[in-house]
Each structure stands twice: as structure tokens, then as C-alpha cells.
Amino acid sequence: MKGVSGSPKKGKYIEAMTICACINTRRASRAITRFYDEMLKPSGLLSTQFTLLTAIYTNSNTITTTGLAKQLDIDRTTLTRNLDILQKNDLIEISSSDDKRKHPILLTAKGIGAMEKAVPMWQKAQNKIVQNFGETRWQEILNVLSRMVEASNNNSSK
């Protein structure tokens, strides 16, 4: 099969690589995730696990899988896969309730300990990111990211 490097459509693909919101935010997300994973490595947690533990903790251990999926904008299949890992590592437990649809997710003592160990490492990573941009610019970036999520959810074909 011949390469298509001479294709007249190549310019459109170059444009997509340069300006596409999806491509560029995913690229940034992967880079930031690698950075936080490296900073959190001594804690034994990945950034995704730290995120989940923090979200569970800040919801006073009353959040369900559905609530967590909505809060973090994660599809339930991916969330369930990640929660299974946390549960197997005894960092969380998913309690039972009378309502089969609502099973609160609880941090275990080991989960709280892991999160507390990771917080200083997370803080160091966060400080490096904020210092890189400056506080004002960082707040602008957070606002832009929030607007991107909102706009994407509003324009979704759901």
C-alpha cells in the first residue's frame, strides 16, 4: 500500500492535529497524568486512584457509583473497573443497602492512610504546576477547562 503523504487532504489532518480540542486536551491530559503518577509513585497510588479516593472522602463516604460517575464525568464501566482495583487493594469497600441500586462507597482505614500519605506528594505536584503558570493564569485555565466540560456536555448527542 502506498503512503498518502502527498495527499491533498493532508493539510486538514495537520490542522486537526494542531487545533482539535479533543486531540490537544487528551495529549495534555496524558502528559499531566504521567507527571502526577510520577510524583505520587512513592505513595503507591496512581493519580486516577488518588482522584477516586479524594472524591469518595470529600463526599463523606456517602457517594454511590452512579453519583461518582456523574461527579467525575466518567463512564460507569471505566469507573467500576477502577473501583474494583481499589476494592481488591482494600482501599475501599462498597457497602450493601436495602436499595440494590444504591451501594455507598466507603474508604477503609487503609484507603484513608494511603490518601493521607499521598496528599503531600500531590501538593508538591500541584504547586509545581501552579508555579509554572502563575496563580492568576492557573485560575484562568481552571475556568476554561470547566467551560470546556460544560460546553461538551451541552453539545453532546446523549
Residue pairs with C-beta under 8 A, 6 or more apart in sequence:
4 10
16 23
17 23
21 148
25 148
32 129
33 47
33 48
35 125
35 129
36 47
36 50
36 122
36 125
37 46
37 47
39 121
39 122
39 124
39 125
39 128
40 46
40 47
40 50
40 118
40 121
40 122
40 125
42 121
43 50
43 114
43 117
43 118
43 121
44 114
44 117
45 53
45 114
45 115
45 118
48 82
49 82
49 85
49 86
49 91
50 115
50 118
50 122
51 72
52 68
52 72
52 79
52 82
52 83
52 86
52 92
53 86
53 91
53 92
53 107
53 111
53 114
53 115
53 118
54 115
55 63
55 68
55 71
55 72
56 63
56 68
56 92
56 105
56 106
56 107
56 111
57 107
57 112
57 115
59 67
59 68
59 71
61 104
61 105
61 106
61 107
62 104
63 71
63 104
63 105
64 101
64 102
64 103
64 104
64 105
65 76
65 79
65 80
65 83
65 94
65 103
65 105
66 76
66 101
66 102
68 74
68 79
68 105
69 75
69 76
69 79
72 79
73 149
73 153
74 82
83 92
83 94
83 105
86 92
86 111
87 93
87 94
89 110
90 108
90 110
90 111
91 107
91 108
91 110
91 111
91 114
92 105
92 106
92 107
92 108
92 111
93 105
93 106
93 108
94 103
94 104
94 105
94 106
95 103
95 104
95 105
95 106
96 103
97 103
97 104
107 115
129 138
130 138
133 141
